[in-house]
Amino acid sequence: MGATPSGPAPHFHRSISESFFVLSGVIRIYDGRRWIDTGPEDFVHVPEGGVHAFRNESGRPASMLLHFAPGAPREGYFEGIRELAELSEEERTEFFLRHDTYRV
C-alpha cells in the first residue's frame, strides 16, 4: 500500500474467510467493532461473515499478505477495483456481488 491513505470500506464475505499478516508499516484494521493499528508480524483473522476493513493512514508505505480460505479467485477483484470510479452505482454493486463482497 502506498503512502496515500487507501483501503476498502467495511464489508464482509459470505463464502470466504480473510486473514491479514502485516509485513511492514502500520495498517489500521477494522474488526467489526473498532479500528486497531497493526504492525510487522501482526496477524488478524476474519471468519466468514465477519465485518472488516483495512486502511493505510500512516502517510508511509505499508505491506501485508492476504489469505483467503477456501482459496478464492480474487485476481479479478483486485484487477477491477481500480476502475470502480468509472462505473455506475449499479455496476459497482454488481461488481461487489460477483466478488462476494458485501458493503456495510
NORGIGI-V243414 format. One record per residue. PHI is phi in whole degrees, -180 to 180 (NA if undefined). OMEGA is omega in whole degrees, 0 to 359 (NA if undefined). Layout:
PHI,OMEGA
PHI,OMEGA
//
This chain:
NA,179
-72,182
-74,178
-72,180
-52,181
-159,177
141,183
-76,175
-74,179
-53,183
-160,174
-146,178
-122,181
-85,189
-118,181
-139,168
-98,181
-135,178
-127,182
-126,174
-126,185
-78,179
-96,182
-154,178
78,180
-121,179
-123,177
-87,180
-122,177
-93,184
-104,181
94,179
-128,185
-155,175
-92,176
-126,176
-87,178
-119,180
-134,183
-49,179
76,174
-78,181
-128,177
-131,178
-114,178
-122,180
-72,176
-50,179
83,180
-78,178
-70,181
-158,176
-161,175
-150,182
-149,168
-106,179
-114,188
-78,185
83,179
-130,178
-60,177
-147,178
-143,178
-155,173
-98,174
-110,178
-128,178
-113,179
-136,355
-65,182
-54,182
-105,177
-73,185
-101,182
-57,181
-61,178
-65,184
-69,176
-74,183
-83,185
-61,181
-67,182
-97,183
-56,182
-62,181
-86,184
-92,173
-72,179
-60,178
-64,179
-67,177
-63,179
-60,179
-63,178
-59,181
-65,179
-64,179
-60,183
-107,176
51,178
-126,184
-111,182
-74,181
-103,NA
//
